[in-house]
């Protein structure tokens, strides 16, 4: 029983063409912008809620 191996490929074929890479890059930029907006909104929401809870706690403690 003899085993033969295939010869190594001599051509280097790119896995993606330039148009696909540009499309992936554009999609990546769009996703990054969407994530940035989402995180900014979460941060803004957190600041508002913390400010409100601080105000409510202050009023509760000092009986205003």
C-alpha positions as CSV (number, residue, x, y, z in Angstrom):
1,X,0.0,0.0,0.0
2,X,1.6,3.3,-1.1
3,X,0.4,6.7,-0.2
4,X,0.9,9.6,-2.6
5,X,0.5,13.2,-1.7
6,X,-0.6,15.9,-4.0
7,X,2.1,18.4,-5.1
8,X,1.9,21.8,-3.5
9,X,-0.1,24.4,-5.3
10,X,2.1,26.6,-7.5
11,X,-0.4,29.4,-7.9
12,X,-1.3,31.7,-5.0
13,X,-5.0,32.5,-5.4
14,X,-6.4,35.3,-3.4
15,X,-9.4,34.2,-1.2
16,X,-11.3,37.5,-2.0
17,X,-11.1,39.8,-4.9
18,X,-10.7,43.6,-4.5
19,X,-14.4,44.4,-4.9
20,X,-15.3,41.9,-2.1
21,X,-12.6,43.4,0.2
22,X,-13.9,46.9,-0.4
23,X,-17.5,45.7,0.3
24,X,-16.3,44.0,3.5
25,X,-14.5,47.2,4.5
26,X,-17.6,49.4,3.9
27,X,-19.7,47.0,5.9
28,X,-17.2,47.0,8.7
29,X,-17.2,50.8,8.8
30,X,-21.0,50.9,8.9
31,X,-21.1,48.4,11.7
32,X,-18.5,50.3,13.7
33,X,-20.5,53.5,13.3
34,X,-23.7,51.8,14.5
35,X,-21.9,50.3,17.5
36,X,-20.5,53.7,18.4
37,X,-23.9,55.3,18.2
38,X,-25.4,52.6,20.4
39,X,-22.7,52.8,23.0
40,X,-23.0,56.6,23.1
41,X,-26.8,56.3,23.7
42,X,-26.2,53.8,26.5
43,X,-23.7,56.1,28.1
44,X,-26.0,59.1,27.8
45,X,-28.9,57.0,29.3
46,X,-26.6,55.9,32.2
47,X,-25.6,59.5,33.0
48,X,-29.3,60.7,33.0
49,X,-30.4,57.8,35.2
50,X,-27.5,58.3,37.6
51,X,-28.3,62.0,37.8
52,X,-31.9,61.3,38.5
53,X,-31.2,58.7,41.1
54,X,-28.8,61.0,42.8
55,X,-31.4,63.7,42.9
56,X,-34.1,61.4,44.3
57,X,-31.7,60.0,46.9
58,X,-30.8,63.5,48.0
59,X,-34.4,64.5,48.3
60,X,-35.2,61.3,50.2
61,X,-32.3,61.7,52.7
62,X,-32.8,65.4,53.4
63,X,-36.6,65.2,53.3
64,X,-37.0,67.9,50.7
